[in-house]
Amino acid sequence: MFKRRELSLIRLIKKGSVYFLSVFFTFILIGLLTTVSPTYRISSQILTEWTNKVESATFLHLFGMENRAFRHATELEQFPSISSSLFQIATDVKLNDVRSLLGNELPGFQIFDTKILLAGEGTDYTNLPMESAAPLEDILQDRHAIINDDHKDRTNSKVKTSLTTGDKNVVFIYNTHNRESFLPALPDVSNANLAFHHEANVTKLSERLEKALKSAGIGTIVDQTDHMQVLKDRGMKYPKSYQVARETVEVALSKYRDVVYVFDIHRDSQGYDKTTKKIKGKDYAKIMFVVGAEHANYERNLQFATDLHYLLEKKYPGISRGIFQKKGPGTNGVFNQDLSDHAILLEIGGVENNWDELYRTTDVFAEVFSEYYWDAEKVNQSIEVKK
């Protein structure tokens, strides 16, 4: 009997010691965290960076342990290795992605750290979007070009509607890199990094899209600012393009109060096989959506891009390369998409696509967006009536 009481007393002392030490060290830890210099404190930003490095499947499994509603999702995701997860948090290196190692070791390699949010047909990390990186003086150089105006006064839009926005302009189109051109239009140029022209460029696609949308009853404004010339006049470099274009968008949004949708049209520098799709015997330039993730509204823009991607794929399977997220070192990360909840950057085709393929795809985008727009208007009107 005495031994039992003695054992119980020992156990109680042990438990009490553990509780005491736990409370003691907790207070010591709190004291250290609150008295240490702010420079060395663990901030919420640091915790965010750490958790961003953890695989999403880890959180699914943790939630599944507490909530049965998440267990079905965990059946589709294998629980990540604890050792590899800790290694990734400590080193910022993903064992299954060599880019994470190279990005930390090779200067400038992090510009390829684009994230594919939604992959289109044939899209993977071997054919990420590429941007021509030519000096401004090369971009502004005069070159001989072939401008195909056979399509200027006609579109192939299949949208048939009697609806109209009247005198309201709800779409604004501009080109940050307005001199991006195409090799088939430049007979004397073979280097993709020199495919630039003051007239035969992506602004032709903007004008085409404007005409197609107007024919579908959607009031549209297209900007004609030569941002490359503005850069030269101000003594600025090519990386400041989005800073200059931001002024263009801000002026437009203040002038045209009804504008809701903002499109910045570019072209990619990938090769023909990556940017072209044959559909029913015809070649189309593929479309790619780029969403900047370094601003508060990016999820709304992402949803807009996602809706358009699925609509395009439903009617023209394979025409969308998908949605790419851009943020971090070496990229703008915003692309002025913070100025509107429905702002997206469109890459129509690539440097090797010809006018026929480019115009054909521009008409397709106009067709799909017009249907999206008028469907959204019907929903909005229905909600207003119910109110």
N, C-alpha and C positions, 0 to 999 in steps of 0.2 A: 504493500500500500504506500509505504514511504517512498519506494523507488518510483512508483507511478507519479506521485506528486513532484518528485525531484525532476523527472523527465519532462513533465508538463511545464514546470518552472523554467527549465532550460530552453524549451521550445518557445515559451513566451518571451524570454530574454532575447533569443535569437531574432524572433519576429520584430520585437520592439527595436532592436539594434538596427535591423534592416530599414524599418520605417524612419527611424531617427536619422540614419545616414542618408537615406533618400531625400528627406526634407532638407537636411544640412547641405548636401551637394546641390540641390535645386536652388537654394538661396545663394550659394556661392556662384553658381552658373548665371543666375539672374543678375547678381552683382557685377560679375565680369562683363556681361553683355551691355549693362547700362552705364558702366564707368569707362569702358574702353573707348579710345578715340573713335569718332564717327568714321574715320577713314578705314578702320579695320573691322567695323561692325558688319554682321551679316544682314544685308538689306533685302527688302522684298524683291528688288530687281535681281539680286544674286539667286534667291530662291526660285524665281521665275525661270532664270536661265538654266538652273539645275533640273527643274522639273520638265523643261522643254526637251531635255536630252533623254528623258525616260520614254521608252516605247509606250504607245497608247494602250497596247494589250495588257501591260502591267496594271494600269489603272482599272481596266475592265475586270481583271481577275480579282483585284482588291475589292471593288464594288460588289462583285458576285459573291464574295464571302459574307457580305452583310445584307445584300438585297437579292432575292431570288430572281427579280426581273432582269438582272444583268447576266444570269447564268447561261442563258441561251446564247448570248453574244460571245461568251468565253469559250463555248464549244467550237466556235469557228476560228478562234485565235489561240495559238499555242503560247503558254506562259513563257516569257523571255527568260533566258538564263540570268540568275541573280549576279553571277560573277561578271558576265558581259555587260550587264546594266550598270554595275558599280564601276567597271572599267571605263564605260562610256561617259559617266558623270565626271569621273576623275580626270580623264584625258581629252574629252570631246572628240574621241575617235570611235567610229562605228566599225566593228569588225567586218560587217557585210557590205560596207560602202567605202571603197578605196579613196573616193573623192574627199572624205573627211580628213584622211591622213595627208594627202597631197595639198589640200586647202590650207592646212596649218603650216606646211613646210615650204611650199613654193609661192613666192610673191606673185600676187595677181590671180592665183588659181581660184580664189573664192568667188570670182565673178561667174564661175560655172556652177555655183551652188544653188541653182534654180530648183524649185520644188514643183513636181508635177502634181497638181491638185486633182485633175481629171484627165486621164489619158485618152486620146483619140486612137483611131486605128493606126498601128505601126509606131506609136509614140513611146519612146523610152529615153533613158538618160544618155544614149549615144547620139541622139539627134535633137538636143536642146536648142532653143532659139539662139541665133548668133547675130551680133550687131556689127556692121562694117565700121571699122575704127580708123578712118582716114583723117589726116590733118585737115583743118578747115580750108586751107589754101587749095588742097586737092578737090575738096567738095565744090568749091566755087569756080573751079576751072571750066572754061568753055569747051564743049565737046560736040561733035557731030551726032545728031540723033534722028531716029525715024519715029515720027509721031503719027500714030494711026488714028485719024479722025473719021474713019468710015463708020464708027459706032457712035459718033458724037451726038447725033440727033435721034438716036433710037435706043430703046432698051428692050430686053426680053423678059421683063417682069410679068409674072403670071397673076399678079394681084388684080382682081376685078372688084371694085367697090365704088359705091356712090357716096361713101362717107368722106368727110373733110374736116380738117381742123380750122377751116376758114382763114382768118387773118392772123391766127396764132402760129408762131414758129416754135415747135416743141423739140426739135432735134438740132444740135449744133455739131458740125463736123470740122475738124482741123487737122493739121499735120505738123507735129513737132519737128520731125526730120523731113521737111517738105521736099528736099532734093533727092531723096532716095529713088533711084531709077532701076532699070532692068537691062541686063546684058543684051537681050534680043533687040532692044531699042537703041543700043549703042554699038554700031558695027565696028568701031575702031577701039573698043575696050574689051579686054578679056579678063582683067583682074576685078574680082567682085568688090574689092575694097575701093575701087575707083568708079563704081557704078552710080554716078550722081549726075544730075542734069538740072538746069534751071527751069525747064519746061516739060520735058518728057519724064515725068516722075509720078509719085504716088498721089499728087494733087489731082491727076486725071481720074483716079479711082474715087476720090472725094466728090468730084463734080458728077461723076456717073451715079454715085449713090444718091446725091442730092436730087438729081433728075428723076431717078426711079422712085424715091420716096414721095416726091411731089406728085408724081403720076398716080400714087396710091392714096392721095389726099392728105398726106402728112407734111405739114409746114416744116421746112428745113432751111437752115442757113449754113453755108460753107465758107470757111475763112480762107483768105488768099494771102495771108502774111508770109513773107519769105523770111523765116526765122534764121536761116543760115546767113542771110545778108545782114540781118539785125545784129547777129553775133559779131560779124566783121566790123560793122559800123561802131560798135561799142567796145571793140578790142577784147572781146570775150572768146573763150575756147569752146569747142564742141560739147564737152560735158555739161556746159551751162544751158544747153538747149531747152530743157524742161523749165528752167527758171524763166527764160524769155517767153516760152509758150504759155506759162502760167498767167502772165499779164494779158495775153490774148483771150484766154478762157474767162478770166475775171471780168474783163470789159464786156465780153459777149453776154455773160450771165446777168450783168447789171443792166445791159441794154435791152436784152430780150428776156423779159421776166417769165415768159411761158415755157422756156426751155427746160426740159426734164432730162433728156437723153443726150449724152456727150460722147462722141466717138473720136478717138485719135488714131488715124490710119497710118500704118507703116508697112514695110515689107521685110521679110527675113533674109538672111544671107546664106541659109542652107541651100544645098544643091537641088536640082530638079526632081530627083526621085523622092526627096523628103517633103517637097512642097506641092506635089501634083497628084491628082486622083482622077482616074477614068471612071465615069459614071454613064452608063448606057451609051457607050461608044464615043463620048465627048470628054476632053480633058478639062479639068477644073483646077484652078489654083486653090490650094488648101488654106483654110482659115485657122488662125491661132489666137486665143484670148490670153492676154497678159494682165494679171491683177497685182497691183502693188499692195503689200501687206503692212506697210509702216504708217498706217493712220487708222483712226478709230472706226471709220465707216467701211473698211475694206470688205467686211462680211456681206454687206448689202450689195456692193459691186460684184462680189463673188457670186451671190445668188442670181443676179441679173445675167452674168456671163454663163452660169450653169444652165439657166432656162433656155438661153439662146443656143447653147451647145447641143442640148437634147433635141430642140426643135429642128436644128440643122441636120442632125444625125437621123432623125426620123424620116425626113423628106429626101435627104441626100446622104446616105450612109457613107462614111469615110471621108467626108469633106472637111470635117473639123479635126485639127491636130490635138485639140484638148485645151485645158486651162493651165497656165503656168503661173506660179507665184514667184514674185521677185522681191527680195529684201536683203538687207545686210550690206557688207562692204562691197564696193565696186559697182553698185547699181543705185538708181535713184530711189526705188522702194516706195514711191508715192505716185509718180507719173501724173500729178495733178488730179488724181481720182478722188481726193478728199473734198473737191469742190462740188461734187454731185453724188447722190446715192445711185445713180445709173450712169456712171462713167466707166468706160472700158477702153483698153488699148487693143486695137485689132491689127494683127499682122496678116495681110492678104497676100498670099503667095510668097515667092522668094525671088532672089535676084536673077534666076534663070527662066522665070515664067514670061510668056509673051502676052501681048495685049488681049488676044482672043480669050485666053484662059483667065486672065485677070478680070476682064469685063464680065465674063460669064459668071464668075463667082460673086462679083459685086452685085449683079442682078439677083442672084440666089439669096444673098444676105438681105437685100432690100425686100425681097418677097417674104422671107421668114420673119424679119423684124416687123414688117407691116401687119402680118397676121398676129404677131405677138402684141403689137401696140393696140390694134382694134379690139382684140379679146380683152386686154387689160382695161380698155375704156368701157367696155360693156359691164365688166365686173364693178368698176368704180361707180358707174351710173346706177347699177342695181343697189349698191350700198347706200348711195345718196337718197334713192327713192325710199328705202326702208327707214332711213333716219327721219 
